Amino acid sequence: MTTTHSATRTHGRRWLALLGFGAAVVVAAGIGVLGVSDTSGEYASLRQPAWAPPSWLFGPVWSLLYAMIAVSGWLVWRRVGFGPALGAWTAQLVLNAAWTPIFFGAGRYGLAFLDIVVLWLLIGLTVALFRRVSRPATLLMLPYWAWVTFAACLNLAIWQLN
């Protein structure tokens, strides 16, 4: 009975940890929009390149990406616990949270571009470190890295046009 109880506790902790990774991502997303209102309206008012996506697309894309980011961190944690890989994961999440207030809140498109370039590099580091630990975690980070690549190009174009 002790072995079964112990296995159940361990299994329960794993799922609670997944909720913790989800909460970390939700907090980062929430910090990103604190004090920033009407980003859709501001986005629409900017001069944009012809290839800029409509504002309604960002919510669904980021919701999916944030879920993938959370699961990827959790998968790595399950394998190796907290260490350099999750340190990089946390650092990129912090820069992710900082981008929206810089871009929309402060209107500092150049500084936001610097943030997103460093974010892109940190995602790359995270992917490299995750690759040593978990293929599924690595694969979950790749769409995020691709989207941030696109977002960096969009950020640069908006900075140049405005």
C-alpha positions as CSV (number, residue, x, y, z in Angstrom):
1,M,0.0,0.0,0.0
2,T,2.9,2.4,0.7
3,T,4.3,1.9,-2.8
4,T,1.0,2.6,-4.4
5,H,0.5,5.6,-2.2
6,S,3.9,6.9,-3.1
7,A,3.4,6.4,-6.8
8,T,0.1,8.2,-6.7
9,R,1.7,11.1,-4.9
10,T,4.5,11.3,-7.4
11,H,2.0,11.1,-10.3
12,G,-0.1,13.9,-8.6
13,R,3.0,16.1,-8.2
14,R,3.8,15.7,-11.9
15,W,0.4,17.1,-12.8
16,L,0.6,19.8,-10.3
17,A,4.0,20.8,-11.8
18,L,2.3,21.0,-15.2
19,L,-0.2,23.4,-13.7
20,G,2.7,25.4,-12.3
21,F,4.4,25.7,-15.7
22,G,1.0,26.7,-17.1
23,A,0.7,29.3,-14.4
24,A,4.2,30.7,-15.1
25,V,3.3,31.1,-18.7
26,V,-0.1,32.7,-17.8
27,V,1.7,35.1,-15.5
28,A,4.2,36.1,-18.2
29,A,1.3,36.7,-20.6
30,G,-0.6,38.7,-18.0
31,I,2.5,40.8,-17.1
32,G,2.8,41.5,-20.8
33,V,-0.5,43.1,-21.0
34,L,-0.6,44.9,-17.6
35,G,-1.1,48.6,-18.1
36,V,-1.5,48.2,-21.8
37,S,-5.0,48.7,-23.2
38,D,-6.4,48.5,-26.7
39,T,-3.5,46.8,-28.3
40,S,-5.7,45.9,-31.3
41,G,-6.7,49.5,-31.8
42,E,-3.1,50.7,-31.5
43,Y,-1.9,47.9,-33.8
44,A,-4.5,49.0,-36.4
45,S,-3.4,52.6,-36.2
46,L,0.2,51.8,-37.0
47,R,1.6,51.9,-40.5
48,Q,2.3,48.3,-41.3
49,P,3.8,46.2,-44.1
50,A,1.4,44.6,-46.6
51,W,2.1,41.2,-45.1
52,A,1.1,42.1,-41.5
53,P,-1.5,39.8,-40.1
54,P,-4.8,41.0,-38.8
55,S,-4.9,41.8,-35.0
56,W,-7.5,39.0,-34.3
57,L,-4.9,36.4,-35.3
58,F,-2.5,37.1,-32.4
59,G,-4.8,35.9,-29.6
60,P,-5.3,32.4,-30.9
61,V,-1.7,32.0,-32.0
62,W,-0.3,33.1,-28.7
63,S,-2.7,31.0,-26.7
64,L,-1.6,27.9,-28.6
65,L,2.1,28.9,-28.3
66,Y,1.9,29.6,-24.6
67,A,0.4,26.1,-24.0
68,M,3.2,24.6,-26.0
69,I,5.8,26.6,-24.1
70,A,4.4,25.4,-20.8
71,V,4.3,21.8,-21.8
72,S,7.8,21.9,-23.1
73,G,9.2,23.3,-19.9
74,W,7.3,20.7,-17.9
75,L,8.7,17.9,-20.1
76,V,12.2,19.1,-19.4
77,W,11.6,19.5,-15.7
78,R,10.3,15.9,-15.6
79,R,13.5,14.6,-17.1
80,V,16.2,16.8,-15.4
81,G,14.5,19.1,-12.9
82,F,15.6,22.7,-12.7
83,G,18.9,23.5,-14.2
84,P,20.4,25.4,-17.2
85,A,17.7,24.4,-19.7
86,L,14.9,25.7,-17.5
87,G,17.0,28.7,-16.6
88,A,17.1,29.6,-20.3
89,W,13.4,28.8,-20.6
90,T,12.6,31.2,-17.7
91,A,14.8,34.0,-19.2
92,Q,13.1,33.8,-22.5
93,L,9.7,33.9,-20.8
94,V,10.8,37.1,-18.9
95,L,11.8,38.8,-22.2
96,N,8.5,37.6,-23.8
97,A,6.6,39.3,-21.0
98,A,8.6,42.5,-21.4
99,W,7.9,42.9,-25.1
100,T,4.3,44.1,-25.1
101,P,4.7,46.9,-22.5
102,I,7.8,48.1,-24.4
103,F,6.1,48.0,-27.8
104,F,2.5,49.0,-27.0
105,G,2.8,50.5,-23.6
106,A,5.8,52.7,-24.2
107,G,5.7,52.9,-28.0
108,R,9.4,52.2,-28.1
109,Y,9.6,50.1,-31.3
110,G,13.4,50.1,-31.5
111,L,13.8,48.9,-27.9
112,A,11.1,46.3,-28.5
113,F,13.1,45.1,-31.5
114,L,16.2,44.8,-29.3
115,D,14.1,42.8,-26.8
116,I,12.7,40.5,-29.4
117,V,16.2,39.9,-30.9
118,V,17.5,38.9,-27.5
119,L,14.3,36.8,-27.0
120,W,15.0,35.0,-30.3
121,L,18.5,34.2,-29.2
122,L,17.3,32.9,-25.8
123,I,14.7,30.8,-27.5
124,G,17.5,29.3,-29.7
125,L,19.6,28.6,-26.5
126,T,16.5,27.0,-24.9
127,V,16.0,24.8,-28.0
128,A,19.6,23.8,-28.0
129,L,19.5,22.9,-24.3
130,F,16.2,21.2,-24.6
131,R,17.5,19.1,-27.5
132,R,19.9,17.4,-25.1
133,V,17.0,16.5,-22.8
134,S,13.8,15.9,-24.6
135,R,12.9,15.7,-28.3
136,P,9.2,16.4,-27.7
137,A,10.0,19.5,-25.6
138,T,12.4,20.7,-28.4
139,L,9.7,20.2,-31.1
140,L,7.2,22.1,-29.0
141,M,9.5,25.1,-28.9
142,L,10.1,25.3,-32.6
143,P,6.7,26.9,-33.7
144,Y,7.3,29.5,-31.0
145,W,10.8,30.2,-32.3
146,A,9.3,30.5,-35.9
147,W,6.6,32.8,-34.7
148,V,9.0,35.1,-32.9
149,T,11.2,35.1,-36.0
150,F,8.1,36.4,-37.9
151,A,7.2,38.8,-35.1
152,A,10.8,40.2,-35.1
153,C,10.5,40.9,-38.8
154,L,7.1,42.6,-38.2
155,N,8.5,44.6,-35.3
156,L,11.4,45.8,-37.5
157,A,9.1,46.8,-40.3
158,I,6.7,48.7,-38.0
159,W,9.7,50.4,-36.4
160,Q,10.9,51.5,-39.8
161,L,7.5,52.6,-41.0
162,N,6.6,54.6,-37.9
